[in-house]
């Protein structure tokens, strides 16, 4: 009688062959029409919020990974995507310092504290948004 072996492994169990950067940049490209619509309807303030959020998210991820002695993975696009999603959740009139705080909280508390990409139990952009909502109602 042949015994069947039970194999335990972490997800994902089915692979499609796409890399993390390819997926992240595909999502960023898919969000471009919404970004352009936001700039069209809300003006350059929306562009300012997006630029600050994306820039600070990328810088914060690189600095936090460097400080923790991890491999710097900002080229995978996940920090930029977090910045875009955070910007989409903020009013276009948000002051620069509030956008900066939200991006730092999103990357540090929402992502890096849990181990980085794929280990966070919550969406990092929404962690930053909720933090801002509670701190500055």
PyMOL commands that set and color helices and strands:
alter all, ss='L'
color gray80, all
select helices_A, chain A and resi 20-42+44-67+74-76+78-88+96-108+112-114+124-135
alter helices_A, ss='H'
color red, helices_A
deselect
rebuild
show_as cartoon
